[in-house]
Amino acid sequence: MKRLHILYIFIVLLSFASCSESPSYSVEGDDRTLSVSPATINASASDNSYELSIDTQYPYVVTTDVDWMSWNGGMRHIVVDDNPSFKERTGYVTVTVRDYEFDVEYSKKVKVVQAGQGAYFRVTSSSFVEDYYMQFTKNGGTQSIVIDTNLPWESDLLCISGEDGSTTSDDWISISPRSGSVQNPAEPYSGSVMIKVSRNETAFTRSAILTIWGIENGQQFWGNPHTVVVTIYQDADWN
């Protein structure tokens, strides 16, 4: 009888050990456990929110794998930030529930595809006396333009003498920088370009044509509004 009692205790202890070692695991739940819709959200480039329908009898947690999306639990909306890039981007929303009775997690994923806002290229300056026209006195000086774009850009300078309209060297004018890059499409290029002109000691006016253009996929992005031509004019020394 004593042996039977000891055997019974051993079996009970073994059953407890087996229960304590039962691992929890994650599986993809079916719609009876967790239903999430839509499966894909096509988001616009501007910031917006999108309703997510979640049907489950269990508590759930919503997470995202990118920093430009967040979950508004009160409204049951996915909040998508503005996409500053001209490129499309993709992120995922994961809805996870846990069945504590069986120690099992179920999850569903929603794919979010956000459109790019399109390439943009803006050139501005407080020194423009007219649209894209900049003037210097005979004494020269420094003026600046501001380039704001989500494209890499380059520039070219053509200098013209007022004596006969022929091209001339550009040793009297300097442009810095002459190009710009966008390392991360989510952080567009925005910066000043300095234009420095030396004193004109000749009796002839001179000018320069500064052409600035965006580049997409290694190709020049010609055409308005992604190509800007700035005319730079300098007075002559009439004395």
C-alpha positions in Angstrom: 0.0 0.0 0.0 2.8 2.3 0.9 4.4 1.6 -2.6 1.2 2.6 -4.3 1.1 5.9 -2.3 4.6 6.7 -3.4 3.9 5.9 -7.0 0.8 8.1 -7.0 2.8 11.1 -5.6 5.5 10.5 -8.3 2.8 10.5 -11.1 1.3 13.8 -9.8 4.7 15.5 -9.6 5.5 14.3 -13.1 2.2 15.8 -14.4 3.0 19.2 -12.8 6.4 19.2 -14.3 5.0 18.5 -17.8 2.5 21.3 -17.5 5.1 23.8 -16.3 7.3 23.0 -19.3 4.6 23.5 -21.9 5.9 26.3 -24.3 3.7 29.1 -25.6 3.9 29.7 -29.3 2.5 32.0 -32.0 0.4 30.9 -34.9 -1.6 32.6 -37.6 -5.2 32.7 -36.3 -8.1 32.0 -38.5 -11.1 34.3 -38.8 -13.0 32.5 -36.0 -10.3 33.6 -33.6 -9.2 37.0 -35.2 -10.6 38.8 -38.2 -8.9 42.0 -39.4 -9.8 44.0 -42.5 -8.9 45.4 -44.8 -5.8 43.2 -45.6 -4.2 46.0 -47.6 -4.5 49.8 -47.1 -3.5 52.0 -50.1 -2.6 55.3 -48.4 -2.3 58.7 -50.0 1.0 60.7 -49.8 -0.5 63.2 -47.4 -1.0 62.4 -43.7 -4.2 60.7 -43.0 -5.9 58.0 -40.9 -7.5 54.7 -42.0 -10.1 52.6 -40.1 -9.1 49.1 -39.2 -11.9 46.6 -38.4 -10.8 44.1 -35.7 -13.2 41.3 -34.7 -12.0 39.0 -31.8 -13.2 37.8 -28.4 -9.7 38.2 -26.9 -7.7 41.3 -25.9 -5.4 42.4 -28.7 -2.3 44.5 -29.3 -1.6 46.5 -32.4 2.0 47.2 -33.5 3.7 48.7 -36.6 7.1 48.0 -38.0 7.8 51.6 -39.2 8.0 55.0 -37.5 5.7 56.8 -39.9 2.7 54.8 -38.8 0.9 54.7 -35.4 -2.2 53.2 -33.9 -5.1 55.2 -32.5 -6.8 52.7 -30.3 -9.7 54.9 -29.4 -10.7 55.5 -33.0 -9.4 52.1 -34.2 -7.5 54.0 -36.9 -4.1 53.6 -38.4 -2.5 57.0 -38.5 -0.1 57.5 -41.5 2.3 60.5 -41.6 3.0 62.6 -44.6 5.4 61.0 -47.1 7.9 63.7 -48.1 9.5 61.4 -50.7 8.5 61.0 -54.3 8.9 57.3 -53.8 6.3 54.8 -52.6 6.9 53.2 -49.3 5.5 50.1 -47.5 4.9 49.2 -43.9 3.0 46.5 -41.9 0.5 46.6 -39.1 0.3 43.5 -36.9 -2.7 42.7 -34.7 -2.0 40.1 -32.0 -4.3 38.4 -29.6 -3.5 35.9 -26.9 -5.5 32.9 -25.8 -4.4 32.6 -22.1 -6.3 29.4 -21.6 -4.1 27.6 -24.0 -1.2 30.1 -23.8 -1.2 30.7 -27.6 -0.8 33.9 -29.6 -2.6 34.6 -32.9 -1.7 37.4 -35.3 -2.8 39.0 -38.5 -0.9 41.5 -40.7 -2.2 44.4 -42.7 0.0 45.8 -45.5 0.1 49.6 -45.9 1.3 51.0 -49.2 1.7 54.8 -49.2 2.1 56.7 -52.4 4.9 59.1 -53.0 3.9 62.7 -53.4 5.7 63.1 -56.7 9.0 64.9 -57.4 9.2 68.5 -56.5 11.8 71.1 -57.2 11.6 74.7 -55.9 14.1 77.6 -56.3 13.5 80.8 -54.4 15.5 83.9 -53.5 14.8 87.2 -51.8 17.4 88.7 -54.3 15.3 88.0 -57.4 14.3 91.4 -58.9 12.1 89.5 -61.2 11.3 85.8 -61.6 14.6 84.0 -61.6 16.5 87.2 -62.4 19.3 88.5 -60.2 21.3 91.7 -60.6 24.7 92.8 -59.3 26.3 96.2 -59.4 29.8 96.7 -60.9 31.2 96.2 -57.4 30.0 92.6 -57.3 29.1 90.9 -54.0 27.3 87.8 -52.8 23.7 86.8 -53.1 22.0 83.5 -52.5 19.2 81.3 -53.7 17.4 78.5 -51.8 16.8 75.0 -53.4 14.2 72.8 -51.8 13.7 69.4 -53.5 13.3 65.7 -52.9 15.5 65.0 -56.0 19.3 65.1 -56.3 20.2 68.1 -58.4 23.0 69.5 -60.6 23.8 72.8 -62.2 25.6 74.3 -65.2 26.8 77.9 -65.7 27.1 79.7 -69.1 28.8 83.1 -69.0 28.2 85.8 -71.7 30.1 89.0 -72.4 28.0 92.1 -73.1 30.5 93.3 -75.7 29.4 91.0 -78.5 27.3 88.4 -76.8 30.0 85.8 -77.0 30.6 83.2 -74.2 33.4 84.0 -71.8 35.2 82.4 -68.9 33.5 82.1 -65.5 36.4 83.3 -63.4 34.4 86.3 -62.3 31.6 84.3 -60.7 31.5 81.3 -58.4 28.6 79.0 -57.4 28.7 76.9 -54.2 27.6 74.2 -54.0 27.2 73.2 -57.7 25.1 70.1 -56.9 23.2 68.4 -54.1 22.2 64.9 -53.1 19.4 63.3 -51.3 20.8 60.5 -49.1 17.4 59.6 -47.6 14.3 60.3 -49.7 12.5 60.9 -46.4 14.8 63.9 -45.7 14.7 66.1 -48.8 17.5 68.5 -49.8 17.0 72.0 -48.6 19.9 74.5 -48.6 21.3 77.8 -49.8 23.4 78.2 -52.9 25.8 81.1 -52.7 26.5 83.2 -55.8 29.7 85.3 -55.5 30.5 87.9 -58.2 33.8 89.8 -58.4 34.1 93.5 -59.3 33.6 94.3 -63.0 36.4 96.5 -64.0 35.6 96.5 -67.7 33.3 98.8 -69.7 31.1 95.9 -70.7 28.2 94.4 -68.9 28.3 90.6 -68.3 25.8 87.9 -67.5 25.6 84.3 -66.6 22.9 81.7 -67.2 22.6 79.3 -64.2 20.6 76.2 -65.1 19.6 73.9 -62.2 17.8 70.6 -62.7 16.7 67.6 -60.7 17.8 64.0 -61.4 15.6 61.0 -61.1 17.0 57.4 -61.4 20.3 58.8 -62.8 18.6 60.8 -65.5 18.2 64.6 -65.9 14.7 65.6 -64.9 14.2 68.2 -67.6 11.1 70.3 -68.0 9.1 72.7 -66.0 8.9 72.7 -63.0 12.0 70.5 -62.4 14.4 72.7 -64.4 15.0 76.3 -63.4 17.0 78.9 -65.3 18.4 81.8 -63.3 19.8 84.9 -65.2 22.5 86.7 -63.4 23.4 90.2 -64.7 26.2 92.5 -63.7 26.6 96.2 -64.5 29.8 97.5 -66.2 32.3 100.1 -64.9 31.3 103.0 -67.1 34.0 105.4 -65.7 
